[in-house]
Amino acid sequence: MRLPKPRGVLSEWVLGRLAGTPSVGDAPAADGPDDEAIALWALHEVLYRGFEDASDDAEGDVGLFAVRHRLESGLEERLRSRWAGSDATADVGPAGVPAALEALVAADHGPSLADHVRRHADRDQVMELLRQRSVYHLKEADPTAWVVPRLPVRAKAALVELQFDEYGAGDPNRLHAHLFARGLEAVGLRPEYGAYVDDALPETLELNNALSLFGLRRRLRGAAVGHLAAFEMTSSLPSRKLVQGLDRLGMDGPMATYYDEHVEADAVHEQLAAHDICGTLAEDEPDQVDAILFGAFTCLDLEARFATAMFSSWGVAR
């Protein structure tokens, strides 16, 4: 993957420095959310697969680390300001975490992209949705993998069990990110990692940046698994609807296979994530209760914002 295109003065500064170009002065303030989002996404990606045109020394660049820290702090502050308005999980104790997660999911009434795909979306809309989703789905479980060494025994064992499925249960052809790549190729889209990041909406980038933030900060380990739980608890039924929509449009085959895999798998994963990962983490480390619920809320909130942005780009009222 090559470095993305800059979207303002901050990302231009960051991307230039990643490429090894000497920078003059400190990093400038961002031109706006889009500029900030792509800069942080690029700084995170250095810690994943990296960029073929980035300097090998970029990962250890202290100046870039300072910019990443500043952008991550701003993102976390923004996410927490949204969470502060929620009182749905006030006074939850460790034993009540699974039920509180279920309550958060039940109270979520965000717009449904899956319903739209099942009933109304045309092929162009589905192709755009897949391009946007590819920014996450082509790495899928990787952000959560950062969390494994930071968990106590029970939660760690349960998370590795879930991740084993995400990574294909030992079969590289069943690895979920690979299944998505094969689906993209089957419908005529580019399957390589990061292919569509230059087309990514700010909401797509914010969603991905939050996942990386939660995975990379040890103190946010609860938020990482809370996000995972909310994602798994809201995946099975929408995946079934997406399969139905793909079939309706004649896009069955490998792309539908990817979502069909999640109909059954995520029905199991939601219980594993809510009880065996989040539930046991809350019991073993009660100080993580609020973080778990914050992560779950953030998942639902960011997915709703992404769906709203997609509907707006399509001119669809929701």
C-alpha positions as CSV (number, residue, x, y, z in Angstrom):
1,M,0.0,0.0,0.0
2,R,1.2,3.5,-0.8
3,L,0.7,6.6,1.3
4,P,-2.8,8.2,0.8
5,K,-3.3,11.7,-0.7
6,P,-3.2,14.6,1.8
7,R,-6.4,16.4,2.6
8,G,-4.9,19.6,4.1
9,V,-1.8,21.1,5.6
10,L,-1.5,18.8,8.5
11,S,-1.8,15.6,6.5
12,E,0.5,17.0,3.9
13,W,3.1,17.6,6.7
14,V,2.6,14.1,8.2
15,L,2.7,12.3,4.9
16,G,5.7,14.1,3.8
17,R,7.5,13.2,7.0
18,L,6.4,9.6,6.7
19,A,7.9,9.5,3.2
20,G,11.2,10.8,4.7
21,T,11.0,14.3,3.4
22,P,12.6,16.8,5.8
23,S,9.9,18.9,7.5
24,V,10.2,22.6,8.3
25,G,8.9,23.6,11.8
26,D,6.3,21.9,13.9
27,A,3.2,20.2,12.6
28,P,0.5,22.8,11.6
29,A,-3.0,22.8,12.9
30,A,-5.4,20.7,10.8
31,D,-7.5,22.3,8.1
32,G,-10.5,20.4,9.4
33,P,-11.9,17.0,10.4
34,D,-11.0,15.4,7.1
35,D,-7.4,16.6,7.2
36,E,-7.1,15.4,10.8
37,A,-8.7,12.0,10.2
38,I,-6.5,11.0,7.3
39,A,-3.4,12.2,9.1
40,L,-4.2,10.0,12.2
41,W,-5.2,7.0,10.0
42,A,-1.8,7.2,8.2
43,L,0.0,7.4,11.6
44,H,-1.9,4.3,12.8
45,E,-1.2,2.4,9.6
46,V,2.5,2.7,10.1
47,L,1.9,0.3,13.1
48,Y,0.0,-2.2,11.0
49,R,1.3,-3.1,7.5
50,G,2.9,0.2,6.8
51,F,3.5,1.9,3.4
52,E,5.8,0.8,0.7
53,D,6.8,4.5,0.1
54,A,7.3,5.4,3.7
55,S,10.6,5.6,5.5
56,D,11.6,2.6,7.5
57,D,12.4,4.9,10.4
58,A,8.9,6.4,10.4
59,E,7.6,4.1,13.2
60,G,10.2,5.4,15.6
61,D,9.9,9.1,14.6
62,V,9.4,11.0,17.9
63,G,8.0,14.0,16.1
64,L,5.3,11.9,14.4
65,F,4.6,10.1,17.7
66,A,3.9,13.5,19.3
67,V,1.4,14.4,16.5
68,R,-0.3,11.0,16.8
69,H,-0.6,11.5,20.6
70,R,-2.2,14.9,20.1
71,L,-4.6,13.7,17.5
72,E,-5.6,10.6,19.5
73,S,-6.2,12.8,22.6
74,G,-8.5,15.0,20.5
75,L,-10.4,12.0,19.1
76,E,-10.8,10.5,22.6
77,E,-12.1,13.8,24.0
78,R,-14.6,14.0,21.1
79,L,-15.8,10.4,21.6
80,R,-16.1,10.9,25.4
81,S,-18.1,14.1,24.9
82,R,-20.7,12.1,23.0
83,W,-20.7,9.3,25.7
84,A,-21.2,11.9,28.5
85,G,-24.8,12.5,27.4
86,S,-25.8,8.8,27.8
87,D,-27.4,7.8,31.1
88,A,-28.6,4.4,29.9
89,T,-25.9,2.6,31.9
90,A,-25.6,4.6,35.1
91,D,-24.6,2.8,38.2
92,V,-23.8,-0.5,36.5
93,G,-21.7,-2.9,38.6
94,P,-19.4,-5.6,37.2
95,A,-22.0,-8.3,37.3
96,G,-24.4,-6.1,35.3
97,V,-22.1,-5.5,32.4
98,P,-23.6,-8.2,30.0
99,A,-27.1,-6.9,30.7
100,A,-26.0,-3.3,30.2
101,L,-24.5,-4.2,26.9
102,E,-27.7,-5.8,25.8
103,A,-29.6,-2.6,27.0
104,L,-27.3,-0.4,24.9
105,V,-27.8,-2.5,21.8
106,A,-31.6,-2.7,22.4
107,A,-31.8,1.1,22.8
108,D,-29.9,1.8,19.6
109,H,-32.2,3.0,16.8
110,G,-29.6,4.3,14.3
111,P,-30.3,4.1,10.5
112,S,-29.9,0.7,9.0
113,L,-27.7,0.3,5.9
114,A,-28.5,-3.4,5.9
115,D,-32.2,-2.7,5.6
116,H,-31.6,-0.4,2.7
117,V,-29.4,-2.9,0.9
118,R,-31.9,-5.7,1.5
119,R,-34.9,-3.7,0.0
120,H,-33.9,-0.7,-2.0
121,A,-30.2,-0.1,-2.7
122,D,-29.0,-0.2,-6.3
123,R,-25.7,-1.8,-7.4
124,D,-23.8,1.5,-7.4
125,Q,-24.8,2.2,-3.8
126,V,-23.7,-1.3,-2.7
127,M,-20.4,-0.9,-4.5
128,E,-19.8,2.4,-2.7
129,L,-20.7,0.8,0.6
130,L,-18.2,-2.0,-0.1
131,R,-15.5,0.5,-0.9
132,Q,-16.0,2.3,2.3
133,R,-16.2,-0.8,4.4
134,S,-13.1,-2.2,2.8
135,V,-11.0,0.2,4.9
136,Y,-11.9,-1.8,7.9
137,H,-12.8,-5.2,6.6
138,L,-9.5,-5.8,4.9
139,K,-7.9,-5.8,8.4
140,E,-10.9,-6.7,10.4
141,A,-9.7,-8.3,13.6
142,D,-6.2,-6.7,13.7
143,P,-7.0,-3.7,15.9
144,T,-8.4,-6.0,18.6
145,A,-5.4,-8.2,18.5
146,W,-3.4,-5.4,20.2
147,V,-5.5,-6.0,23.3
148,V,-4.7,-9.7,23.9
149,P,-1.6,-9.3,26.1
150,R,-3.4,-6.6,28.2
151,L,-6.2,-8.8,29.5
152,P,-6.5,-11.0,32.6
153,V,-6.6,-14.8,32.1
154,R,-10.3,-15.5,31.5
155,A,-10.9,-12.6,29.2
156,K,-7.7,-13.3,27.3
157,A,-8.6,-16.9,26.6
158,A,-12.1,-15.9,25.4
159,L,-10.8,-13.2,23.1
160,V,-8.3,-15.6,21.6
161,E,-11.1,-18.1,21.0
162,L,-13.1,-15.4,19.2
163,Q,-10.0,-14.2,17.2
164,F,-9.2,-17.7,16.2
165,D,-12.5,-17.7,14.2
166,E,-11.8,-14.3,12.8
167,Y,-8.5,-15.5,11.5
168,G,-10.0,-18.5,9.8
169,A,-9.5,-21.1,12.5
170,G,-6.1,-21.9,11.0
171,D,-7.2,-21.9,7.4
172,P,-5.9,-18.9,5.5
173,N,-8.8,-19.2,2.9
174,R,-11.3,-18.8,5.7
175,L,-9.7,-15.7,7.3
176,H,-12.4,-13.1,7.3
177,A,-10.3,-10.3,5.8
178,H,-9.3,-12.6,3.0
179,L,-12.9,-13.6,2.4
180,F,-13.8,-10.0,2.0
181,A,-10.9,-9.4,-0.4
182,R,-12.2,-12.3,-2.5
183,G,-15.7,-10.8,-2.4
184,L,-14.4,-7.4,-3.6
185,E,-12.6,-9.1,-6.5
186,A,-15.6,-11.1,-7.5
187,V,-17.8,-7.9,-7.8
188,G,-15.1,-6.1,-9.8
189,L,-13.5,-4.0,-7.0
190,R,-9.9,-3.8,-6.0
191,P,-9.0,-6.3,-3.3
192,E,-5.7,-5.0,-2.1
193,Y,-5.3,-3.6,1.4
194,G,-6.0,0.1,1.6
195,A,-7.1,0.4,-2.1
196,Y,-10.0,2.8,-1.4
197,V,-8.7,4.9,1.5
198,D,-8.5,8.0,-0.7
199,D,-12.3,7.7,-1.2
200,A,-13.0,7.2,2.5
201,L,-15.5,9.5,4.1
202,P,-14.4,11.3,7.4
203,E,-16.9,9.1,9.2
204,T,-15.2,5.9,7.8
205,L,-11.8,7.2,8.9
206,E,-13.1,8.2,12.4
207,L,-14.6,4.7,12.9
208,N,-11.2,3.1,12.0
209,N,-9.2,5.6,14.0
210,A,-11.3,4.9,17.1
211,L,-10.7,1.1,16.8
212,S,-6.9,1.7,16.5
213,L,-7.0,4.1,19.4
214,F,-8.7,1.6,21.7
215,G,-6.4,-1.2,20.6
216,L,-3.2,0.8,21.0
217,R,-3.8,2.3,24.5
218,R,-3.5,-0.1,27.3
219,R,-5.8,1.9,29.6
220,L,-8.5,1.7,27.0
221,R,-8.5,-2.1,26.9
222,G,-12.0,-2.1,28.3
223,A,-13.2,0.2,25.5
224,A,-11.6,-2.1,22.9
225,V,-13.5,-5.2,24.1
226,G,-16.7,-3.2,24.7
227,H,-16.6,-2.0,21.1
228,L,-16.0,-5.6,20.0
229,A,-19.0,-6.8,21.9
230,A,-21.4,-4.1,20.5
231,F,-20.1,-4.9,17.0
232,E,-20.6,-8.6,17.4
233,M,-24.0,-8.2,19.0
234,T,-25.3,-6.1,16.0
235,S,-23.7,-8.1,13.2
236,S,-25.6,-11.4,12.7
237,L,-29.0,-10.0,11.6
238,P,-27.6,-7.2,9.4
239,S,-25.3,-9.7,7.8
240,R,-28.3,-11.8,6.8
241,K,-30.0,-8.8,5.4
242,L,-26.9,-7.9,3.4
243,V,-26.8,-11.4,1.9
244,Q,-30.5,-11.0,0.9
245,G,-29.7,-7.6,-0.7
246,L,-26.7,-9.0,-2.6
247,D,-28.8,-11.9,-3.9
248,R,-31.5,-9.5,-5.0
249,L,-28.9,-7.6,-7.1
250,G,-27.3,-10.7,-8.5
251,M,-24.2,-10.1,-6.5
252,D,-24.3,-13.5,-4.8
253,G,-21.1,-15.6,-4.7
254,P,-17.9,-14.7,-2.7
255,M,-19.2,-11.4,-1.5
256,A,-22.4,-12.9,-0.1
257,T,-20.3,-15.8,1.3
258,Y,-18.4,-13.3,3.4
259,Y,-21.5,-11.9,5.0
260,D,-23.1,-15.4,5.3
261,E,-20.1,-16.5,7.3
262,H,-21.0,-13.7,9.8
263,V,-24.6,-14.7,10.2
264,E,-23.7,-17.9,12.1
265,A,-20.4,-16.9,13.5
266,D,-21.4,-13.6,15.1
267,A,-24.5,-15.2,16.7
268,V,-22.0,-17.2,18.7
269,H,-19.5,-14.4,19.1
270,E,-22.0,-12.0,20.6
271,Q,-22.4,-14.2,23.7
272,L,-18.7,-14.9,23.9
273,A,-17.9,-11.2,23.7
274,A,-20.6,-9.9,26.1
275,H,-20.2,-12.6,28.8
276,D,-16.8,-14.3,28.5
277,I,-14.8,-11.3,27.5
278,C,-16.5,-8.2,28.8
279,G,-18.2,-9.9,31.7
280,T,-15.1,-11.6,33.1
281,L,-13.0,-8.5,32.5
282,A,-15.5,-6.4,34.5
283,E,-15.4,-9.0,37.3
284,D,-11.6,-9.2,37.4
285,E,-11.0,-5.5,36.9
286,P,-14.0,-3.5,38.1
287,D,-12.3,-0.2,37.1
288,Q,-12.9,-1.2,33.5
289,V,-16.7,-1.2,33.7
290,D,-17.1,2.3,32.4
291,A,-14.5,1.8,29.7
292,I,-16.4,-1.3,28.4
293,L,-19.7,0.6,28.2
294,F,-18.0,3.6,26.7
295,G,-16.5,1.4,24.0
296,A,-19.8,-0.2,23.2
297,F,-21.6,3.1,23.0
298,T,-18.9,4.5,20.7
299,C,-19.3,1.5,18.3
300,L,-23.0,2.1,18.0
301,D,-22.6,5.9,17.7
302,L,-19.9,5.7,15.0
303,E,-21.8,3.2,13.0
304,A,-24.9,5.4,13.1
305,R,-22.8,8.4,12.0
306,F,-21.3,6.4,9.2
307,A,-24.8,5.2,8.1
308,T,-26.1,8.7,8.2
309,A,-23.2,9.9,6.0
310,M,-23.8,7.2,3.5
311,F,-27.5,8.0,3.2
312,S,-26.7,11.6,2.8
313,S,-24.2,10.9,0.0
314,W,-26.8,8.9,-1.8
315,G,-29.5,11.5,-1.3
316,V,-31.6,9.0,0.7
317,A,-33.8,10.3,3.5
318,R,-33.5,8.3,6.8
